[in-house]
Amino acid sequence: MRLPLFLIAYLLAEIAAFAWVGEKVGVLGTVALVVLSTAVGLWLVQRQGLDALRKVARSTPGEAPVVAWDGLCLATAGVLFTVPGFISDLAGLALLLPPVRRTLLGQAQRLSGTRFTVRTAGGGTYGGPARPITVIDGDFVDVTKPDQDPTLPKE
């Protein structure tokens, strides 16, 4: 029951925001702002989505969750810019700010009970204490013959 009430309140707030902005800058200015925010949102989704995928692929296991979180927040910001409305634009603008993303990451960690840390270039940490990562270095030798397909042992 809370979701429909929240949705109705959100839509009423967006309508009020449109009316307020329309009163301040006029109808053409309001339409121009909506079109501009949609264009910025589409550009952000395209650019940041691909960048986030590349960064996650290059990141170490310890940094991957934080990099993925940042990418998710930036992609969500792009989607919020794409949705017509000024309140959604403000929420998208907030997600572009690193302190807001860090705060939301802390909230997500508190809710999920998971903690991880990434060391930044400046020596600080981002995300809280991490579990230690064990890396085992080793070599392997392929013992199958080139003309022989690998087979599983029979049980």
C-alpha atoms as an extended CHARMM CRD file, in Angstrom:
* protein
*
       155  EXT
         1         1  MET       CA              0.0000000000        0.0000000000        0.0000000000  PROA      1               0.0000000000
         2         2  ARG       CA              2.9400000000        2.3490000000        0.6060000000  PROA      2               0.0000000000
         3         3  LEU       CA              4.2500000000        2.1560000000       -2.9680000000  PROA      3               0.0000000000
         4         4  PRO       CA              1.0870000000        3.5210000000       -4.6440000000  PROA      4               0.0000000000
         5         5  LEU       CA              0.9200000000        6.3410000000       -2.0850000000  PROA      5               0.0000000000
         6         6  PHE       CA              4.5970000000        7.1470000000       -2.6460000000  PROA      6               0.0000000000
         7         7  LEU       CA              4.0730000000        7.0860000000       -6.4260000000  PROA      7               0.0000000000
         8         8  ILE       CA              1.0850000000        9.4180000000       -6.1960000000  PROA      8               0.0000000000
         9         9  ALA       CA              3.0030000000       11.7940000000       -3.9080000000  PROA      9               0.0000000000
        10        10  TYR       CA              6.0080000000       11.7160000000       -6.2630000000  PROA      10              0.0000000000
        11        11  LEU       CA              3.8490000000       12.4870000000       -9.3210000000  PROA      11              0.0000000000
        12        12  LEU       CA              2.1300000000       15.3540000000       -7.5230000000  PROA      12              0.0000000000
        13        13  ALA       CA              5.5090000000       16.7450000000       -6.4710000000  PROA      13              0.0000000000
        14        14  GLU       CA              6.7700000000       16.5250000000      -10.0860000000  PROA      14              0.0000000000
        15        15  ILE       CA              3.6680000000       18.3520000000      -11.3290000000  PROA      15              0.0000000000
        16        16  ALA       CA              4.1970000000       21.0480000000       -8.7040000000  PROA      16              0.0000000000
        17        17  ALA       CA              7.8640000000       21.3320000000       -9.7030000000  PROA      17              0.0000000000
        18        18  PHE       CA              6.8750000000       21.7090000000      -13.3730000000  PROA      18              0.0000000000
        19        19  ALA       CA              4.3940000000       24.4360000000      -12.4480000000  PROA      19              0.0000000000
        20        20  TRP       CA              6.9820000000       26.2670000000      -10.3100000000  PROA      20              0.0000000000
        21        21  VAL       CA              9.7150000000       26.0810000000      -12.9760000000  PROA      21              0.0000000000
        22        22  GLY       CA              7.2090000000       27.0540000000      -15.6680000000  PROA      22              0.0000000000
        23        23  GLU       CA              6.2670000000       30.1190000000      -13.6320000000  PROA      23              0.0000000000
        24        24  LYS       CA              9.9420000000       31.1160000000      -13.2140000000  PROA      24              0.0000000000
        25        25  VAL       CA             11.3170000000       30.4880000000      -16.7500000000  PROA      25              0.0000000000
        26        26  GLY       CA              8.2280000000       30.1640000000      -18.9220000000  PROA      26              0.0000000000
        27        27  VAL       CA              6.8640000000       27.2990000000      -20.9750000000  PROA      27              0.0000000000
        28        28  LEU       CA              9.6370000000       27.2680000000      -23.6030000000  PROA      28              0.0000000000
        29        29  GLY       CA             12.3240000000       27.4190000000      -20.9370000000  PROA      29              0.0000000000
        30        30  THR       CA             10.7260000000       24.5160000000      -19.0750000000  PROA      30              0.0000000000
        31        31  VAL       CA             10.5040000000       22.4150000000      -22.2320000000  PROA      31              0.0000000000
        32        32  ALA       CA             14.1190000000       23.2800000000      -23.1000000000  PROA      32              0.0000000000
        33        33  LEU       CA             15.2720000000       22.2160000000      -19.6140000000  PROA      33              0.0000000000
        34        34  VAL       CA             13.4310000000       18.8930000000      -19.9000000000  PROA      34              0.0000000000
        35        35  VAL       CA             14.8900000000       18.1990000000      -23.3600000000  PROA      35              0.0000000000
        36        36  LEU       CA             18.3790000000       19.1780000000      -22.1720000000  PROA      36              0.0000000000
        37        37  SER       CA             18.1840000000       16.9450000000      -19.0940000000  PROA      37              0.0000000000
        38        38  THR       CA             16.9840000000       14.0360000000      -21.2520000000  PROA      38              0.0000000000
        39        39  ALA       CA             19.8930000000       14.5190000000      -23.6630000000  PROA      39              0.0000000000
        40        40  VAL       CA             22.3530000000       14.6720000000      -20.7510000000  PROA      40              0.0000000000
        41        41  GLY       CA             20.7860000000       11.5360000000      -19.2670000000  PROA      41              0.0000000000
        42        42  LEU       CA             21.0770000000        9.5660000000      -22.4960000000  PROA      42              0.0000000000
        43        43  TRP       CA             24.7010000000       10.6510000000      -22.9000000000  PROA      43              0.0000000000
        44        44  LEU       CA             25.4680000000        9.6800000000      -19.2880000000  PROA      44              0.0000000000
        45        45  VAL       CA             23.8530000000        6.2550000000      -19.6120000000  PROA      45              0.0000000000
        46        46  GLN       CA             25.7790000000        5.5320000000      -22.7950000000  PROA      46              0.0000000000
        47        47  ARG       CA             29.1540000000        6.8160000000      -21.5970000000  PROA      47              0.0000000000
        48        48  GLN       CA             29.1180000000        5.7920000000      -17.9590000000  PROA      48              0.0000000000
        49        49  GLY       CA             27.5740000000        2.3820000000      -18.5910000000  PROA      49              0.0000000000
        50        50  LEU       CA             30.3530000000        1.3790000000      -20.9600000000  PROA      50              0.0000000000
        51        51  ASP       CA             33.0340000000        2.9470000000      -18.7710000000  PROA      51              0.0000000000
        52        52  ALA       CA             31.7160000000        1.0890000000      -15.7240000000  PROA      52              0.0000000000
        53        53  LEU       CA             31.8520000000       -2.2510000000      -17.5510000000  PROA      53              0.0000000000
        54        54  ARG       CA             35.4520000000       -1.5760000000      -18.6070000000  PROA      54              0.0000000000
        55        55  LYS       CA             36.4700000000       -0.5260000000      -15.0900000000  PROA      55              0.0000000000
        56        56  VAL       CA             34.9050000000       -3.6150000000      -13.4990000000  PROA      56              0.0000000000
        57        57  ALA       CA             36.6980000000       -5.8340000000      -16.0050000000  PROA      57              0.0000000000
        58        58  ARG       CA             40.0760000000       -4.2030000000      -15.1630000000  PROA      58              0.0000000000
        59        59  SER       CA             39.5610000000       -3.9840000000      -11.4010000000  PROA      59              0.0000000000
        60        60  THR       CA             40.9620000000       -6.3310000000       -8.7900000000  PROA      60              0.0000000000
        61        61  PRO       CA             38.5480000000       -8.5470000000       -6.8470000000  PROA      61              0.0000000000
        62        62  GLY       CA             38.7220000000       -6.1840000000       -3.8650000000  PROA      62              0.0000000000
        63        63  GLU       CA             37.7770000000       -3.1000000000       -5.8530000000  PROA      63              0.0000000000
        64        64  ALA       CA             35.2190000000       -4.6540000000       -8.1930000000  PROA      64              0.0000000000
        65        65  PRO       CA             32.2040000000       -4.1580000000       -5.8670000000  PROA      65              0.0000000000
        66        66  VAL       CA             32.9620000000       -0.4560000000       -5.3250000000  PROA      66              0.0000000000
        67        67  VAL       CA             33.6520000000        0.1350000000       -9.0200000000  PROA      67              0.0000000000
        68        68  ALA       CA             30.4290000000       -1.6780000000       -9.8870000000  PROA      68              0.0000000000
        69        69  TRP       CA             28.5660000000        0.4070000000       -7.2700000000  PROA      69              0.0000000000
        70        70  ASP       CA             29.8670000000        3.6410000000       -8.7600000000  PROA      70              0.0000000000
        71        71  GLY       CA             28.8930000000        2.4650000000      -12.2420000000  PROA      71              0.0000000000
        72        72  LEU       CA             25.4280000000        1.4880000000      -11.0420000000  PROA      72              0.0000000000
        73        73  CYS       CA             24.9450000000        4.8680000000       -9.3530000000  PROA      73              0.0000000000
        74        74  LEU       CA             26.1080000000        6.7660000000      -12.4430000000  PROA      74              0.0000000000
        75        75  ALA       CA             23.8820000000        4.7030000000      -14.7360000000  PROA      75              0.0000000000
        76        76  THR       CA             20.9570000000        5.2900000000      -12.3630000000  PROA      76              0.0000000000
        77        77  ALA       CA             21.7320000000        9.0180000000      -12.4530000000  PROA      77              0.0000000000
        78        78  GLY       CA             21.5670000000        8.8810000000      -16.2450000000  PROA      78              0.0000000000
        79        79  VAL       CA             18.2080000000        7.1260000000      -16.1500000000  PROA      79              0.0000000000
        80        80  LEU       CA             16.8940000000        9.6800000000      -13.6430000000  PROA      80              0.0000000000
        81        81  PHE       CA             17.9880000000       12.4970000000      -15.9730000000  PROA      81              0.0000000000
        82        82  THR       CA             16.2050000000       10.7590000000      -18.8410000000  PROA      82              0.0000000000
        83        83  VAL       CA             12.8930000000       10.5990000000      -16.9470000000  PROA      83              0.0000000000
        84        84  PRO       CA             11.0300000000       13.8800000000      -17.5170000000  PROA      84              0.0000000000
        85        85  GLY       CA             10.8350000000       15.7830000000      -14.2590000000  PROA      85              0.0000000000
        86        86  PHE       CA             12.8590000000       18.1090000000      -12.1030000000  PROA      86              0.0000000000
        87        87  ILE       CA             12.7820000000       16.0800000000       -8.8960000000  PROA      87              0.0000000000
        88        88  SER       CA             14.2030000000       13.0590000000      -10.7270000000  PROA      88              0.0000000000
        89        89  ASP       CA             16.8630000000       15.3940000000      -12.1840000000  PROA      89              0.0000000000
        90        90  LEU       CA             17.8210000000       16.5320000000       -8.6730000000  PROA      90              0.0000000000
        91        91  ALA       CA             18.1080000000       12.9040000000       -7.5530000000  PROA      91              0.0000000000
        92        92  GLY       CA             20.2600000000       12.1470000000      -10.6060000000  PROA      92              0.0000000000
        93        93  LEU       CA             22.4330000000       15.1650000000       -9.8750000000  PROA      93              0.0000000000
        94        94  ALA       CA             22.9110000000       13.9510000000       -6.3000000000  PROA      94              0.0000000000
        95        95  LEU       CA             24.0810000000       10.5390000000       -7.5780000000  PROA      95              0.0000000000
        96        96  LEU       CA             26.8080000000       12.2720000000       -9.5950000000  PROA      96              0.0000000000
        97        97  LEU       CA             28.4470000000       13.4610000000       -6.3740000000  PROA      97              0.0000000000
        98        98  PRO       CA             31.0160000000       11.0120000000       -4.9110000000  PROA      98              0.0000000000
        99        99  PRO       CA             30.1290000000       11.7960000000       -1.2460000000  PROA      99              0.0000000000
       100       100  VAL       CA             26.5050000000       10.8680000000       -1.9340000000  PROA      100             0.0000000000
       101       101  ARG       CA             27.5760000000        7.6080000000       -3.6100000000  PROA      101             0.0000000000
       102       102  ARG       CA             29.8490000000        6.7870000000       -0.6360000000  PROA      102             0.0000000000
       103       103  THR       CA             27.0050000000        7.4680000000        1.8010000000  PROA      103             0.0000000000
       104       104  LEU       CA             24.6370000000        5.2570000000       -0.1840000000  PROA      104             0.0000000000
       105       105  LEU       CA             27.3330000000        2.5630000000       -0.3420000000  PROA      105             0.0000000000
       106       106  GLY       CA             27.6080000000        2.6730000000        3.4450000000  PROA      106             0.0000000000
       107       107  GLN       CA             23.8340000000        2.3350000000        3.7350000000  PROA      107             0.0000000000
       108       108  ALA       CA             23.8020000000       -0.5930000000        1.3060000000  PROA      108             0.0000000000
       109       109  GLN       CA             26.6060000000       -2.2810000000        3.2670000000  PROA      109             0.0000000000
       110       110  ARG       CA             24.7350000000       -1.7740000000        6.5220000000  PROA      110             0.0000000000
       111       111  LEU       CA             21.5720000000       -3.2790000000        5.0600000000  PROA      111             0.0000000000
       112       112  SER       CA             23.3520000000       -6.2280000000        3.4230000000  PROA      112             0.0000000000
       113       113  GLY       CA             25.8590000000       -6.8580000000        6.2100000000  PROA      113             0.0000000000
       114       114  THR       CA             28.7360000000       -6.9410000000        3.6730000000  PROA      114             0.0000000000
       115       115  ARG       CA             31.8720000000       -4.8090000000        4.0120000000  PROA      115             0.0000000000
       116       116  PHE       CA             34.7550000000       -4.2480000000        1.6310000000  PROA      116             0.0000000000
       117       117  THR       CA             37.5800000000       -1.7630000000        1.2490000000  PROA      117             0.0000000000
       118       118  VAL       CA             39.3780000000       -0.2730000000       -1.6720000000  PROA      118             0.0000000000
       119       119  ARG       CA             42.5970000000        1.6230000000       -1.1870000000  PROA      119             0.0000000000
       120       120  THR       CA             42.6240000000        4.8790000000       -3.1210000000  PROA      120             0.0000000000
       121       121  ALA       CA             45.6160000000        6.4110000000       -4.8600000000  PROA      121             0.0000000000
       122       122  GLY       CA             45.9070000000        8.9780000000       -2.0720000000  PROA      122             0.0000000000
       123       123  GLY       CA             46.2380000000        6.2380000000        0.5510000000  PROA      123             0.0000000000
       124       124  GLY       CA             42.6840000000        6.5220000000        1.9270000000  PROA      124             0.0000000000
       125       125  THR       CA             40.1170000000        3.7670000000        2.0510000000  PROA      125             0.0000000000
       126       126  TYR       CA             36.6930000000        3.6070000000        0.4740000000  PROA      126             0.0000000000
       127       127  GLY       CA             33.9970000000        1.2880000000        1.7300000000  PROA      127             0.0000000000
       128       128  GLY       CA             35.0910000000        0.0020000000        5.1480000000  PROA      128             0.0000000000
       129       129  PRO       CA             37.1440000000       -2.9780000000        6.3260000000  PROA      129             0.0000000000
       130       130  ALA       CA             37.6110000000       -5.8160000000        3.8890000000  PROA      130             0.0000000000
       131       131  ARG       CA             38.0990000000       -9.5330000000        4.2410000000  PROA      131             0.0000000000
       132       132  PRO       CA             41.6540000000      -10.5130000000        3.3240000000  PROA      132             0.0000000000
       133       133  ILE       CA             42.1230000000      -11.8760000000       -0.1720000000  PROA      133             0.0000000000
       134       134  THR       CA             44.2850000000      -14.9700000000       -0.5180000000  PROA      134             0.0000000000
       135       135  VAL       CA             46.2310000000      -15.2460000000       -3.7580000000  PROA      135             0.0000000000
       136       136  ILE       CA             47.9210000000      -18.5480000000       -4.5670000000  PROA      136             0.0000000000
       137       137  ASP       CA             50.5840000000      -18.3680000000       -7.2340000000  PROA      137             0.0000000000
       138       138  GLY       CA             51.1480000000      -21.5260000000       -9.2720000000  PROA      138             0.0000000000
       139       139  ASP       CA             52.0330000000      -23.0950000000      -12.5820000000  PROA      139             0.0000000000
       140       140  PHE       CA             50.2250000000      -25.7600000000      -14.5550000000  PROA      140             0.0000000000
       141       141  VAL       CA             51.0840000000      -28.2380000000      -17.2350000000  PROA      141             0.0000000000
       142       142  ASP       CA             48.6030000000      -29.4900000000      -19.8150000000  PROA      142             0.0000000000
       143       143  VAL       CA             49.0130000000      -33.2900000000      -19.8680000000  PROA      143             0.0000000000
       144       144  THR       CA             46.5560000000      -34.0360000000      -22.6900000000  PROA      144             0.0000000000
       145       145  LYS       CA             47.9710000000      -35.0170000000      -26.0340000000  PROA      145             0.0000000000
       146       146  PRO       CA             47.1350000000      -32.6670000000      -28.9180000000  PROA      146             0.0000000000
       147       147  ASP       CA             45.2470000000      -35.3840000000      -30.8260000000  PROA      147             0.0000000000
       148       148  GLN       CA             43.3780000000      -36.5930000000      -27.7440000000  PROA      148             0.0000000000
       149       149  ASP       CA             40.2420000000      -34.9520000000      -26.3850000000  PROA      149             0.0000000000
       150       150  PRO       CA             40.2110000000      -34.5010000000      -22.6380000000  PROA      150             0.0000000000
       151       151  THR       CA             37.9090000000      -36.9850000000      -20.9250000000  PROA      151             0.0000000000
       152       152  LEU       CA             36.5980000000      -37.2720000000      -17.4340000000  PROA      152             0.0000000000
       153       153  PRO       CA             37.5230000000      -40.3430000000      -15.3640000000  PROA      153             0.0000000000
       154       154  LYS       CA             34.9040000000      -43.0820000000      -15.3330000000  PROA      154             0.0000000000
       155       155  GLU       CA             33.2130000000      -43.7240000000      -12.0530000000  PROA      155             0.0000000000
